[in-house]
Amino acid sequence: MGQSNGPSQRQLRVGELIRHELAGLFARGDIHDPVVERANVTVLEVRSSPDLKIATAYVRPFLGGDKDELLKALNRHRRHIRGQLATKLNLKFSPEIRFAIDTVMDDASRIDEILRDPLVARDLVDTGDSTDAGGA
């Protein structure tokens, strides 16, 4: 039998548990760092490694701000965050937390910009000249 390319149900479940707890930590202000507090961090997704020992949290500053500065601040507090998660999660091992900036919204904006380009928009407009290939 072939292997599945996607994450397992357990990876997805653990990732969602971690995402929920991280969001709670940030919402309650449990991370005492002015950069983190100012950014109002949004946790969009957490992906767990197959052995569940590493979790990558994809975050974004909700109110804008310097993304690199936010990553540095979160990495300074990784051990504290891991300790906080360990007390909240009922897992055999507390995963190492890694942070990355989520770029999905940036990518979507870039695609929208491309689609609004007059040269691309011209090609997307239905001219009515096409015939229905599935017709009788």
Residue pairs with C-beta under 8 A, 6 or more apart in sequence:
7 15
7 47
7 48
7 50
8 50
10 52
11 47
11 48
11 49
11 50
11 52
14 48
14 52
14 55
14 91
14 95
15 45
15 46
15 47
15 48
15 55
16 46
17 89
18 46
18 48
18 55
18 57
18 85
18 89
18 95
18 97
19 43
19 44
19 45
19 46
19 57
21 84
21 85
21 88
21 89
22 43
22 46
22 57
22 81
22 85
22 97
23 42
23 43
24 88
25 31
25 81
25 84
25 85
26 36
26 40
26 41
26 43
29 37
30 84
31 37
31 74
31 77
31 80
31 81
33 73
33 76
33 77
35 65
35 69
35 70
35 72
35 73
36 70
36 73
36 74
36 77
38 63
38 65
39 61
39 62
39 63
39 65
39 70
39 73
40 61
40 62
40 63
41 59
41 60
41 61
41 62
41 70
41 74
42 59
42 60
42 61
42 62
43 57
43 58
43 59
44 58
44 59
44 60
44 102
44 104
45 57
45 58
45 102
46 55
46 56
46 57
46 58
47 55
47 56
47 58
48 54
48 55
48 95
49 55
49 95
52 91
52 93
52 95
53 93
53 95
53 96
54 95
54 96
54 98
55 95
55 96
55 97
55 98
56 98
56 99
56 100
57 97
57 98
57 99
57 100
58 100
58 101
58 102
59 70
59 74
59 99
59 100
59 101
59 102
60 67
60 101
60 102
60 105
61 67
61 70
67 101
70 101
71 99
71 100
71 101
74 81
74 99
75 99
78 96
78 97
78 98
78 99
81 97
82 94
82 95
82 96
82 97
83 94
85 94
85 95
85 97
86 94
114 120
115 121
115 124
